[in-house]
Amino acid sequence: MTPDWTLLIFLVTYTGVALGHIPPWALDRTGFALLGAIAMVVSGALTIPQAVAAVDLPTILLLYALMIVSSQLRLGGFYTWTVLRLTRYLDRPRLFLALVMAVGGALSALLTNDIVCLAFTPVLVVTACRRRLNPIPFLLGLAAATNIGSAITIIGNPQNMLIGQLGRLDFGRFAAWCAPPSIVALAAAFGFICWVYRNRFEGGGAACGEADASDWPAFNRWQTTKGLLVVGGLIVLFFTPVPRELSAIALAGVLLCSRRMSTRRLLGFMDWHLLTLFVGLFIVIQGIETTGWPARIITALAAAGINLRDLVLLTGVSTVLSNLVSNVPAVMLLTRFLDPAAPAQWYALAVSSTFAGNLITIGSIANLIVIEGARNLGISVTFKEHARVGVPVTLLSLGILLGWIWVAG
């Protein structure tokens, strides 16, 4: 297999991942990643053993384990119970928005932000509509907060898990660097949404659909307590020398040992598409590395005076690329250009790629989950409506990140 053909496979794969669909094929982003991986092996660019070795198993195990933990809390009714507790403040919309964003951001730092959005969205829509409030500012606040909050820790979102594992980053140092800009950005997002919707918090209900609350997971104190104990145990173990993936998969195994919660139900909330996307992209990236193209790109950029290890430049490239091909494929590609001995580069990539998810609707899965969940209940969040908040919030967040880079040195 010539390097040019391998490069073509890579370009077609990333184009498909960026567009999400290329007529007449019915392939989505995961389908293109998987097809690209297959092409790398079938074409001879990689042998099967090389393809298997390309997959970073610790990252896959960590992601898999944390999905099980999130599923436990979802089925135990923890997320629904949490947002329902907040609805007592609906008579004070700005306070309610602040609490939704604070709690959503905090939960996303410790649990998968996608499941937080999945559980919060229907409750927000229905309860806001029943109080004749406009649900859109709360939905946009939820999406923005879960994206921003997930930047705080290594386990907040899939791209952070990837960065943490590949960069062999310390859990505590990662949070210490990423938390300050994330918390300030969260406050800025709240302030901006309050300003945009200052006269439009009222006026919902008429166009809202109704959801059957019986479909929401009932709160189970024991199952929730068990899930939260596992989360607490994970956080403690993440500060020890025990490999994160081993801690996570061991405690996930404890959750599987249940007399009431069946394995099938727990695994039913697993994001198999995301896991497949990771595996496919690991193989595609390894294939292109065998051609020497990444090294040539670094050389060419350096000759042009462009150094991707500069944190400001890295932030800009990460933001653009994350919105072209989505943040996970962008991160998987950009980590090849980072210095393993310079953790600040990895931190900046984690925060910038996560903040970039707020820019437009397709910037993150969390955005799409909120928009689709609202649409199922009769609430339309248009591309324009989202961008009206998402673009300024992203620019504010990135400005805060650049200021933090300057302060942190």
N, C-alpha and C positions, 0 to 999 in steps of 0.2 A: 504494500500500500504506500503510495507516494505521499509526502507531506502535504502537497497541494490538495489531494483528495480528503485527507484528514481535516485540513483547514476548512474545506467546503462542508464537511459533515458538521463541524463545530458551528460555522456561520449559519447554516440552515437550522440547526437545533436552537441556537440563541434567537434567531429571527422568529421562529415558531413560538418560543417561550415569551418573547416580547409582545407579539401580536395576539397570542392566545388562540388564534384560528387562522388557517390559510386555506381558502376554498380551493378545491371542492372537498378537502378532507375534513372529517369530523373530529380531528385531534384537538385536545386542549393542551395547556402548558405541560402537564404531567405526561401526556401522550407524546409530545415532541421530545421531552427529556428521555423518556424510555426508548423511543425510536432511535434517538441519537446514540444512546448507549449500545443498543443492538447493532447499529451500523458500525460503530467503532470495533466491535468484536467480529462481526461477520466479514468486514472488509480486511481484517488482519492488522489493523492499527494497534490492537491490543489482543493478547491471548486471553483465554478465559481466566487462568490464574492471575494474570496482571489486572484484569477487570475486577476480580474479586478483591485483590489486594488494594485496589484504588479506593474502595469504599471504606470510609473511616468508621469502623464498627462502634467505637466508644461513643461517637456523636449520635449514631442511630439508636444505640441502647439508651442513652440519656433521654432523647426525644421520645422514644417509645415508652419509657418508664413514666415520664412526667405526663404523658397523655393518659395513662392508666390512673394516675393520681387525680387528674382533673375530672376524669370520667366518674370516679368515686364520689367526688364532691357534687358533681352535676346530678347524679342519680340520687344522692342523699338529700337533694333539695336545698343545699347550702346557698347557691347563688340566688335562687328565687326568693328564699327566705330573707337574704340580705337586702335585696332591692325592695322587697315589700316592707321591710322595717324602715326604709328611708322614706317611703311614701307618706308617712305621717307629717312630713314637712312640705307637702305639695302646695299648701296654702301660702307658702313663701317661696316662689319659684326660683329665685336666685340662690337661696340657701339650699334648696333641693338640688339645683344644678351643681353647686359647689360640692355637695356631699356625694352625688353620683360620680363626679369626676375624681374626687379624692379617693373614694372607695374603689372605683373601677381601676384607677391608676395603681393603687396599692396592691389590689388582687392580681393585676396583670404583671406586677414585678415578681410575684412568687408563683403564679400559676399561668397556664397558657391563656394569652389574651383573647384568642379566638373563641374559646368556650365562655369566657366572661361576657363577650358581646352576644353570643348565641343565647345565653340564659337571661341577660338583662333586657334585651331589645323588646320582646313581646310584653313584658311586665311594664316597661316604661311607656310603651304606646298605649296600652289599655288603661293604665291608671291615669295618665295625663289626659286622655280623651274623656274619661269619666268625670274629671274635674274641669272640663272645658278649657284645658290648656293646650297650647301649640306643642306637639311632641317633638318637632324638628330640632329646636335648640338642644334639647336633652339628648336626642339621638346623636347629633353632631358632637356634642360634648363627650358622650360615651366613647365614640370612635376615636376622637382626638386624645382623650385621656388614656385609653387602653394602649394606644400606640406609644404615646410619650412615656407612660408609666412602665411599660415593658422594657424600656431602654435601661432601667436602673440596674438590673441584675443579669447574670449570665443565663438564668433560666426563664427570663421574661418572655422571650420569643424565639422562634427557630434560628434566626440568623445570629442572635447572641449566643445560643448554645453552640453553634458551629464555630463562631469566633473564639469562644472560651475554650473549646476543646482543641481546635487546631493551634491556637496560640499558647496553650497550656497556661492559661491565666489564673491567678489567684482569685477566689470568689470575693473575699473581703476587699482587696485592692480595686477590683473591677467596680464594685458598688461604690466605693469611696470616691472614685474618679467620675463615674457616670451619674451618680445621684444628684449632685448640686445643679448641673445644667438641666436635668430632667425635671426636678422639682420647680425650679424657676420657670421653665417652659410651660409646665402644667398650670402654674398660676397665671402666666401671660395668656394662655389659651382660654382660661376661664374668663379673664377680664375682657378679652376681645369678643367672645361669644355674648357676654352680657351687654356689651356696647352695640353689637350688630342687631341683637334682638331686644333692645331696650324697650321698645314699644310693641313687641310682638310675642310676648310670653303667653298672652291670653288668646283665646279664639280657636280652640280645638274641639273635637268631638263630632262635628257634623259629618266630616268626611272619613272618620275612622271606622275601620271594621271592628268586629268584636272577636275576641278569642275565648275559647272555652278554657276557663281557668283550671278545669279538671285535668287538662292535658299537661299542666305544669307539674314538675316533680314535687311530690309531697315532702315536707320536711321530716327527715328521720334523724333524730338526735344522735343515736348510736352510730349510724353510718357516717354522718357528718363529723362527729367527734373522732372517729377512727381515721377519717381522711385528714383532718386537721392535725392530729397527732403525728401522722406520717409526714406531713409538710414540715412540722416543727422538727422532727427527727432529721429530715433531709437537710434543713438549714444548718443544724448543729454539725452534721457529718460533713457538710461542704466546707467547714472551717478546719477540718482535720486533714491529715495526709492521705486518707482513704480516697481512691479515685472516685470522682463524682458518678461516673456511669455505674460503678459497682454498688455504691450507696443507693442510688436511685432504683436500680433494677431489683435489688434485694428487698427494699421496702415496698416496691410495687408488687413483688411476689407475696408479701404479707397480706396485701389487700385482696389478692386473688383467693386467699384461703378464707372464704366466707361461707356461712351456712345459708345466707339469704340472698346475697348479691351474686347472681350467676356470672360465670366468666363471659358468656355470650353477651350479656347486657353491658358489662364493663367494656368489652372490646368493640361493642357497637358504636361507641363514640370516638373510636380511634380514627385519626385522619390518615388513612392508608394512602391517599393520593399524595399527601405531603411527604410521607416516608419514601414512596416510590420516586417522587421528584428528586429528593436528596440522593438516592442511590444512583439514579440516572445521571444526574449532573456530576457526581464524583467521577464516574466513568468517562464522561465526555471531557471533563477538564483534564483528566489524566491522559486521555488520547491526544489532546492538543499539545500537552507538555512534551510528549515524545517527539514532536516535530521541531522543537526549539523556538517556536514562534513567540511564546511569552518572553523568553530571554531577548529576542530580537526587538520586541516592542519596548522593553525596558531600556535597551541600548539606544534606540531611536529617540525615545522621549528624553533621556538624559542628554543626548546630543543637541536636542532642541531647547534645553534648559528647563525641562519639565520633570520634576521629581515627585513621584506619587507618594514618597515617604514624608513630604511636607504636609503637615496636618491640615492646613487651610486648603491646599489644593486637593488633598485626599477627600476632604469634606465635600467640596464642589463636585468632584468626579463621582463620588458615592451617591450624592443626591440625584444627579442626572441619570446615572446608570440604573439606580434603584427604580426610577420611574419609567425607564425604557424596558427593562426586562424583569422587574420585580426585585425586591431586596434580597431574597435568598440566592438567586442566580448571580446577582451583582456581587454579593459578599463572597460567594464561592470563587468567583473570578479574581476579585481584588486581593484576597488573602495571599495569592501567589506573589504579590508585589511587596508584601510587608516584611519588615525586619523582625524575626522572632525575639531578638534581644531588646526591642523597643516597644514595651507594652502600650505606651500612649497612642501609637499608631492604631493598634487593635481597638483600644477604647474609642478613639475618634470615629473609626469605621462603624463600630457597633451603634453609637449614638446617632451619627449622621444618617446611616441607612435606615434606622428606625424612625427618626424624625421625618425623613423623606416620605414615609408612608402616608402622611397626612395630606400631601400636596393635591392629589387627584383621587377619584374614586377607586381606580385600579391600583393605587399605590400600595395597598395592603389588603390582605384577606379580611382583616377586622372591619375595614370600611364596607366591603362587599357583603359581609354577614349582616351588618346593621341595616344597610340599604335594602337587601333582599328580605330580611325579617320584617322590616317596616312595610314593604310593598305587599307582603302577604296579608297584612292587616289594613290595607287600603290607604297607606300613607306613602306618598311619592317624594323621595329625596332625589332631586334631579342632579345631574352633573354640575350644572351652574350653581345650584344652591349649595352643594358641597364645596365647590371651588371657592365660593364667596367667603367661606370660613377657612377651608383647608389651605389655600395658597397663602393668605396672610399669616395664619398660625404656623405654617412650615417656615416661612421667612423669619418670623419672630424667633422661632425655636432655633433655627440655624444661626441667627445672629447671636443668641444667647450662648450657643455652643462655641462660636468663634471667640466670643468674649472670655469664656471659660478656658479655652485653649491658650489665650494670651495670659490670663491670670495664672494658670497652672504651669506655664512655662513649657 
